[in-house]
Amino acid sequence: MGGLLSDIVRFTTAAFRSRTSLVAENLFLRKQLAFYHEHKVKHQPLTDGARITLVLWSRLFDWKSALMIVKPDTLIGWHRRGFKLFWRWKSRPGRPPLPREIRELIVRMARENPTWGQMRVAAELYLKLGILVSPRTVRKYWPWEIDDRRARRTSSQHWATFVRNHADAIVACDFMVAVTAKFQLLYVFLILEIGSRRILQCNVTAHPTAEWALQQFREGLPGGTQYRFVIHDRDSIFSAELDQALVQGFGSRVLRTPPQSPQANAFCERLVGTIRRECLDFMIPLNERHLRQLLRESVCPYNSGRPHSSLGPGIPDAGNRGALRYGSTRQSIQKKAQVISRPVLSGLHHEYAWEKVAA
């Protein structure tokens, strides 16, 4: 590139010189070049800058009589290559790409709305956001599946969306295993209301059966229940007879999770983890009766006093959602009230509340 710039400077300087001086310099340089050509002195390969210089200067005069270091076909080939590069740059295919923010928005809308097509996304962008994009452009940035670009969009909602839309009408259940001090295996059955995150039933047995599980549903679900769906895994305890009894006795539809898919029953799986982390990891049950007592002491604070981030945060029992404030601001405590604590599980956890101070 430096050689090309120096040649342009020399050409500009030569434009102000006399014709006689230029002719004399031209003959002087030709004589030296003829000497090297007659003695067959091998020259070094030309650089890209030198090729561009020769192509540019050849357009200003009859270059065929002056060309000596390469063949005419070689210089013509340089011409053609230069034109090809120029028109490739000049006629870049397609329109310029959309801004990165709009491309990411198209992908986001497609993934958050599995039932939408490209025309629907283009219409949403134009009518609600004022972004004019054609459906063909949306198709260009559509997040296609890796294995099949012609795969059709799903005609139903995602599982997580279904659970959120029907949370108040869904209960989930699952078993967890606890080990006593004598290494006896005990099975804990849990029924959780998805909408409020409230534990409806928690019981323990050493020998779980389908009849025992059905009795837990009778005790945990109130009569005339409003629950339309019951989620459980494919454990053999949840037999076809139990599912039929749930349909006939409670009018609930049973939803079995796919094989080896604990994430489909993620709410109960998280509840099991919470009970382990906040109770059983610190206390070893001696027997079935002791385990039932520990769980009873854990379930009551879980429903009536434990905050849940998914609720806002909030507390499952509706009567305990609000907080009584005695301060004038959110970071102040007045003298007419004090904070008291109540131990849970023999002091493993504590619950806090306000108490008025006697005047």
C-alpha positions as CSV (number, residue, x, y, z in Angstrom):
1,M,0.0,0.0,0.0
2,G,2.9,2.3,0.7
3,G,4.3,1.8,-2.8
4,L,0.9,2.6,-4.4
5,L,0.8,5.9,-2.4
6,S,4.3,6.9,-3.5
7,D,3.4,6.2,-7.1
8,I,0.4,8.4,-6.9
9,V,2.5,11.2,-5.4
10,R,5.1,10.9,-8.2
11,F,2.3,10.9,-10.8
12,T,0.9,14.1,-9.3
13,T,4.3,15.8,-9.3
14,A,5.0,14.7,-12.9
15,A,1.8,16.4,-14.0
16,F,3.5,19.8,-13.4
17,R,6.7,19.0,-15.4
18,S,7.3,19.9,-19.0
19,R,6.7,17.5,-21.8
20,T,10.3,17.4,-22.9
21,S,11.5,16.5,-19.4
22,L,9.0,13.6,-19.2
23,V,10.0,12.2,-22.6
24,A,13.6,12.3,-21.7
25,E,13.0,10.6,-18.4
26,N,10.9,8.0,-20.2
27,L,13.6,7.1,-22.7
28,F,16.2,7.1,-19.9
29,L,14.2,4.5,-17.9
30,R,13.4,2.4,-21.0
31,K,17.1,2.2,-21.9
32,Q,17.9,0.8,-18.4
33,L,14.9,-1.6,-18.6
34,A,16.1,-2.9,-22.0
35,F,19.5,-3.6,-20.6
36,Y,18.1,-5.8,-17.9
37,H,15.8,-7.5,-20.4
38,E,18.7,-8.2,-22.9
39,H,20.8,-9.7,-20.1
40,K,17.8,-11.8,-18.9
41,V,18.1,-10.6,-15.3
42,K,15.5,-12.4,-13.2
43,H,13.1,-9.9,-11.5
44,Q,11.3,-10.4,-8.2
45,P,7.6,-11.1,-8.2
46,L,5.4,-8.1,-8.2
47,T,3.4,-7.1,-5.1
48,D,-0.3,-6.4,-5.2
49,G,0.4,-2.7,-4.9
50,A,2.6,-2.9,-8.0
51,R,0.0,-4.8,-10.0
52,I,-2.7,-2.2,-9.1
53,T,-0.3,0.6,-10.2
54,L,0.4,-1.0,-13.5
55,V,-3.3,-1.5,-14.2
56,L,-4.2,2.1,-13.3
57,W,-1.4,3.7,-15.4
58,S,-2.1,1.4,-18.4
59,R,-5.5,3.0,-18.8
60,L,-3.8,6.4,-19.5
61,F,-1.7,5.4,-22.6
62,D,-1.0,2.7,-25.1
63,W,0.7,0.2,-22.8
64,K,1.3,-2.7,-25.3
65,S,4.6,-1.2,-26.6
66,A,5.8,-0.3,-23.2
67,L,5.1,-3.6,-21.4
68,M,8.3,-5.7,-20.9
69,I,8.3,-7.4,-17.5
70,V,5.1,-9.5,-18.0
71,K,3.1,-10.7,-20.9
72,P,0.1,-8.8,-22.2
73,D,-2.3,-11.6,-21.2
74,T,-1.0,-11.3,-17.6
75,L,-1.8,-7.6,-17.4
76,I,-5.3,-8.2,-19.0
77,G,-5.8,-10.9,-16.4
78,W,-5.1,-8.4,-13.7
79,H,-7.7,-6.1,-15.3
80,R,-10.3,-8.8,-15.2
81,R,-9.5,-9.7,-11.6
82,G,-9.8,-6.1,-10.6
83,F,-13.2,-5.7,-12.3
84,K,-14.5,-8.9,-10.7
85,L,-13.5,-7.7,-7.2
86,F,-15.0,-4.3,-7.9
87,W,-18.4,-5.6,-9.0
88,R,-18.5,-8.2,-6.3
89,W,-18.2,-5.4,-3.8
90,K,-20.6,-3.2,-5.8
91,S,-23.4,-5.7,-6.1
92,R,-23.5,-7.4,-2.6
93,P,-26.4,-9.9,-2.5
94,G,-29.5,-9.2,-0.6
95,R,-30.6,-6.3,1.7
96,P,-28.5,-5.2,4.7
97,P,-29.2,-7.3,7.8
98,L,-31.6,-6.1,10.5
99,P,-30.1,-4.6,13.6
100,R,-29.1,-7.0,16.2
101,E,-31.8,-5.9,18.7
102,I,-34.6,-6.7,16.2
103,R,-33.1,-10.1,15.3
104,E,-32.9,-11.0,19.0
105,L,-36.5,-9.8,19.4
106,I,-37.7,-12.0,16.5
107,V,-36.0,-15.1,18.1
108,R,-37.5,-14.2,21.5
109,M,-41.0,-13.8,20.2
110,A,-40.8,-17.1,18.3
111,R,-39.5,-19.1,21.4
112,E,-42.0,-17.5,23.8
113,N,-45.0,-18.1,21.5
114,P,-44.7,-21.6,20.1
115,T,-48.1,-21.4,18.3
116,W,-47.2,-18.3,16.3
117,G,-46.0,-18.3,12.7
118,Q,-43.9,-15.9,10.8
119,M,-46.8,-13.8,9.6
120,R,-48.1,-13.4,13.2
121,V,-44.7,-12.3,14.4
122,A,-44.4,-9.8,11.5
123,A,-47.9,-8.4,12.3
124,E,-47.1,-8.1,16.0
125,L,-43.9,-6.2,15.3
126,Y,-45.6,-3.8,12.9
127,L,-49.0,-3.2,14.7
128,K,-47.8,-3.1,18.3
129,L,-44.1,-2.0,18.1
130,G,-44.0,-0.1,14.9
131,I,-41.3,-2.2,13.3
132,L,-42.0,-2.9,9.7
133,V,-40.6,-6.3,8.8
134,S,-41.9,-8.7,6.1
135,P,-42.7,-12.3,6.9
136,R,-39.9,-13.4,4.6
137,T,-37.4,-11.3,6.6
138,V,-38.8,-12.9,9.8
139,R,-38.3,-16.3,8.2
140,K,-34.6,-15.4,7.6
141,Y,-34.0,-15.0,11.3
142,W,-36.4,-17.7,12.5
143,P,-34.9,-20.0,15.2
144,W,-35.3,-23.3,13.2
145,E,-34.8,-26.6,14.8
146,I,-31.3,-28.0,14.2
147,D,-32.5,-31.4,13.0
148,D,-35.3,-30.3,10.7
149,R,-35.7,-26.8,9.1
150,R,-39.1,-27.9,7.7
151,A,-40.5,-28.9,11.1
152,R,-43.9,-27.5,11.8
153,R,-44.6,-25.3,14.9
154,T,-46.3,-27.0,17.8
155,S,-50.0,-26.6,18.0
156,S,-50.1,-26.6,21.8
157,Q,-48.5,-24.6,24.5
158,H,-45.4,-25.5,26.5
159,W,-45.8,-27.6,29.6
160,A,-44.6,-24.7,31.8
161,T,-47.2,-22.4,30.2
162,F,-49.9,-25.0,30.8
163,V,-49.0,-25.3,34.5
164,R,-48.9,-21.5,35.0
165,N,-52.3,-21.1,33.3
166,H,-54.0,-23.8,35.4
167,A,-51.9,-23.5,38.6
168,D,-55.0,-23.0,40.9
169,A,-56.6,-26.1,39.6
170,I,-53.5,-28.4,39.7
171,V,-52.2,-30.6,42.5
172,A,-48.9,-32.5,42.3
173,C,-47.9,-35.5,44.4
174,D,-44.7,-37.5,44.8
175,F,-42.9,-39.9,47.2
176,M,-39.6,-39.2,48.9
177,V,-37.5,-41.7,50.9
178,A,-36.2,-41.0,54.4
179,V,-33.7,-43.2,56.3
180,T,-34.0,-43.7,60.1
181,A,-31.2,-44.1,62.6
182,K,-31.6,-47.9,62.2
183,F,-31.3,-47.6,58.4
184,Q,-35.0,-48.4,57.9
185,L,-36.4,-47.0,54.7
186,L,-39.6,-44.9,55.1
187,Y,-41.7,-43.4,52.4
188,V,-43.1,-39.9,52.7
189,F,-46.1,-39.0,50.5
190,L,-46.6,-35.3,49.6
191,I,-49.5,-33.5,47.9
192,L,-48.8,-29.9,46.9
193,E,-51.2,-27.3,45.6
194,I,-49.4,-25.6,42.7
195,G,-51.2,-22.3,42.8
196,S,-50.7,-21.5,46.4
197,R,-47.6,-23.8,47.1
198,R,-49.5,-25.1,50.1
199,I,-48.9,-28.7,51.3
200,L,-52.3,-30.4,51.4
201,Q,-51.1,-33.8,52.7
202,C,-48.0,-35.2,54.2
203,N,-47.8,-38.7,55.6
204,V,-45.3,-41.5,56.2
205,T,-45.5,-45.3,55.7
206,A,-43.0,-48.1,55.5
207,H,-45.1,-50.1,53.0
208,P,-46.7,-47.8,50.4
209,T,-49.5,-49.3,48.3
210,A,-52.1,-47.9,45.9
211,E,-54.9,-48.2,48.5
212,W,-52.8,-46.3,51.0
213,A,-52.0,-43.5,48.4
214,L,-55.7,-43.3,47.5
215,Q,-56.6,-42.8,51.2
216,Q,-54.1,-39.9,51.3
217,F,-55.9,-38.3,48.5
218,R,-59.2,-38.6,50.3
219,E,-57.7,-37.0,53.4
220,G,-55.8,-34.3,51.6
221,L,-58.3,-33.2,49.0
222,P,-61.5,-31.6,50.3
223,G,-64.9,-32.8,49.2
224,G,-66.3,-31.2,46.1
225,T,-62.7,-30.3,45.2
226,Q,-62.0,-27.7,42.4
227,Y,-58.8,-29.4,41.3
228,R,-59.1,-30.5,37.7
229,F,-55.6,-32.0,37.2
230,V,-53.4,-34.3,39.3
231,I,-49.8,-34.7,38.3
232,H,-47.7,-37.7,39.4
233,D,-44.9,-39.8,37.9
234,R,-45.0,-43.3,36.6
235,D,-44.3,-45.1,39.9
236,S,-46.0,-48.5,40.1
237,I,-47.8,-47.4,43.2
238,F,-49.9,-45.0,41.0
239,S,-51.7,-47.8,39.4
240,A,-54.5,-47.6,36.8
241,E,-57.1,-48.4,39.5
242,L,-55.9,-45.4,41.5
243,D,-56.1,-43.1,38.5
244,Q,-59.6,-44.4,37.8
245,A,-60.6,-43.7,41.4
246,L,-59.3,-40.2,41.1
247,V,-61.3,-39.6,38.0
248,Q,-64.5,-41.0,39.4
249,G,-64.2,-39.8,43.0
250,F,-62.8,-36.3,42.5
251,G,-63.5,-35.6,38.9
252,S,-59.8,-34.8,38.3
253,R,-57.8,-35.7,35.2
254,V,-54.6,-37.5,35.9
255,L,-51.4,-36.3,34.1
256,R,-48.6,-38.8,34.1
257,T,-45.1,-37.3,33.6
258,P,-42.9,-38.7,30.8
259,P,-40.5,-41.4,31.8
260,Q,-37.3,-40.2,33.5
261,S,-38.5,-36.6,33.4
262,P,-38.4,-35.2,37.0
263,Q,-38.5,-31.6,35.6
264,A,-42.1,-32.3,34.5
265,N,-43.0,-32.5,38.2
266,A,-40.6,-29.8,39.2
267,F,-42.7,-28.3,42.0
268,C,-42.8,-31.5,44.0
269,E,-39.2,-32.2,43.3
270,R,-38.3,-28.7,44.7
271,L,-40.5,-29.4,47.7
272,V,-38.7,-32.6,48.4
273,G,-35.4,-30.7,48.2
274,T,-36.7,-28.1,50.6
275,I,-37.7,-30.7,53.2
276,R,-34.3,-32.3,52.9
277,R,-32.3,-29.1,53.2
278,E,-34.3,-27.5,56.0
279,C,-35.2,-30.6,58.1
280,L,-33.9,-34.1,57.3
281,D,-30.3,-33.0,56.5
282,F,-30.1,-31.8,60.2
283,M,-32.3,-34.3,62.0
284,I,-32.2,-38.1,61.9
285,P,-35.6,-39.7,62.5
286,L,-35.5,-42.5,65.0
287,N,-38.6,-44.3,63.7
288,E,-41.8,-43.8,61.7
289,R,-43.5,-42.0,64.5
290,H,-40.6,-39.6,65.0
291,L,-40.4,-38.8,61.3
292,R,-44.1,-38.1,61.2
293,Q,-43.7,-35.7,64.1
294,L,-40.8,-33.9,62.4
295,L,-42.7,-33.5,59.2
296,R,-45.8,-32.2,61.0
297,E,-43.6,-29.5,62.7
298,S,-42.2,-28.6,59.3
299,V,-45.4,-28.5,57.3
300,C,-47.2,-26.0,59.6
301,P,-44.5,-23.3,59.3
302,Y,-44.2,-24.1,55.6
303,N,-47.8,-23.3,55.0
304,S,-48.3,-20.5,57.5
305,G,-45.0,-18.7,57.8
306,R,-42.4,-19.6,55.2
307,P,-42.0,-17.0,52.4
308,H,-42.1,-18.2,48.8
309,S,-40.4,-16.2,46.1
310,S,-42.8,-17.5,43.5
311,L,-45.7,-15.9,45.3
312,G,-44.4,-12.4,45.2
313,P,-42.8,-13.2,47.8
314,G,-45.8,-14.5,49.8
315,I,-47.0,-17.1,52.3
316,P,-49.2,-20.0,51.1
317,D,-52.0,-19.6,53.6
318,A,-54.0,-16.6,52.5
319,G,-54.6,-15.3,56.0
320,N,-50.9,-14.8,56.6
321,R,-49.9,-12.9,53.4
322,G,-49.9,-9.4,54.9
323,A,-47.3,-8.0,57.3
324,L,-48.1,-5.7,60.2
325,R,-45.9,-2.6,60.1
326,Y,-45.2,-0.4,63.0
327,G,-42.5,1.7,61.5
328,S,-43.2,5.0,59.7
329,T,-40.9,4.0,56.9
330,R,-39.7,0.6,55.5
331,Q,-36.4,0.9,57.4
332,S,-37.6,2.2,60.8
333,I,-38.8,0.5,64.0
334,Q,-40.8,2.5,66.5
335,K,-40.6,2.0,70.2
336,K,-44.3,0.9,70.6
337,A,-43.5,-2.5,69.0
338,Q,-40.7,-5.1,69.2
339,V,-39.7,-8.1,67.1
340,I,-40.2,-11.5,68.6
341,S,-39.0,-14.9,67.4
342,R,-40.6,-18.3,67.6
343,P,-38.4,-21.4,67.3
344,V,-39.3,-24.0,64.7
345,L,-38.0,-27.6,64.9
346,S,-36.4,-27.0,68.3
347,G,-34.6,-23.9,67.2
348,L,-33.3,-25.1,63.8
349,H,-35.3,-22.2,62.3
350,H,-37.2,-19.2,63.6
351,E,-40.2,-17.2,62.7
352,Y,-40.4,-13.5,63.4
353,A,-43.3,-11.2,64.1
354,W,-44.3,-7.9,65.6
355,E,-45.5,-7.6,69.2
356,K,-46.9,-4.5,70.8
357,V,-45.0,-3.1,73.8
358,A,-47.1,-2.4,76.8
359,A,-47.3,1.4,77.5
